[in-house]
Amino acid sequence: MAGGHDQWVSGRAARRLLPEGWPSGPMPWVIAIMMFLMVLAAAAGLALGLAANSLDRSLTAQVTIQIVDANQARRDAAAARIIAGAKAVPGVARVDRVSDAAMTELLRPWLGGGLADTDLPVPAMIDIAFAPAPGNAPAAVRALAMRISPAARIDDHAQWLRPLAGLMGSLRWLAGVLVLMMAAAAAFTVVLAARAALNTHRSTIEVLHLLGSTDGQIASLFQRRIALDALTGGMVGLLLASLVIVTVGERIVAVGSDLLGTIGLPVAAWGLLALLPIAGTVLAMFAARMTILASLRRRL
């Protein structure tokens, strides 16, 4: 009977310590804002990482050979020999020559509409794509082109895209740092909220101690309530951030750029984003428990 009475009193004390209802103060909204920013930063980091990996693969996946020769017959013969030789190189997946008509259309915005009516020679352009593991195929193709036509110009896409890949890599690391900073800020917010709750309910804590409650049991009361606030705020932040990510993704797709099209989030990345509120809740519970136990030990 006495045990049941103690449980009833402890239950009422717990309800006084942690009032029902949500939100319990500003902490859930602060957590929601931080989770919103954290999810956006994590999504940006994941998307940039995937895009950078795709860009790295494409750096060595393709080269373009230009044969600039005023003699059309000699130019076409050199192009045909390079095409035939490149197709025989192991590791080459595709060899295509851009037609003269297509070259004319590419140059029309720069040289004017009268280009098509003149006999102005245009370079022969050959696009060569390599297999995923090309080996020494790129070097072999370069040597082949220079041997057949010393005037050939070989455009390595890597020299133009490598600075962009470096920038994307730097932004990816910056996004990771922002995620860690937001996680630290959320933990500090929980610490401040836990200390404020301890000071507010000092008398209730003393009653719980008189009833025989241990520091661990009292910490569990705070931990349970803070976990609920953190999880609720985290889910709100995740939902709002997901809406923003989907909206921005639709705008990127509408642009129609091949480069921007590589920036996206697969299902696995969405799964990682969905784990952030859970990870935030675990972090909040740990921070709250450590803070409360340390404060209670100092008071004894």
Secondary structure as GFF3:
##gff-version 3
##sequence-region A 1 300
A	DSSP	alpha_helix	2	17	.	.	.	ID=ss1
A	DSSP	alpha_helix	27	59	.	.	.	ID=ss2
A	DSSP	beta_strand	62	67	.	.	.	ID=ss3
A	DSSP	alpha_helix	72	87	.	.	.	ID=ss4
A	DSSP	beta_strand	92	98	.	.	.	ID=ss5
A	DSSP	alpha_helix	100	111	.	.	.	ID=ss6
A	DSSP	three_ten_helix	113	117	.	.	.	ID=ss7
A	DSSP	beta_strand	124	130	.	.	.	ID=ss8
A	DSSP	alpha_helix	137	148	.	.	.	ID=ss9
A	DSSP	beta_strand	152	156	.	.	.	ID=ss10
A	DSSP	alpha_helix	157	200	.	.	.	ID=ss11
A	DSSP	alpha_helix	202	210	.	.	.	ID=ss12
A	DSSP	alpha_helix	215	255	.	.	.	ID=ss13
A	DSSP	alpha_helix	258	261	.	.	.	ID=ss14
A	DSSP	alpha_helix	267	299	.	.	.	ID=ss15
###
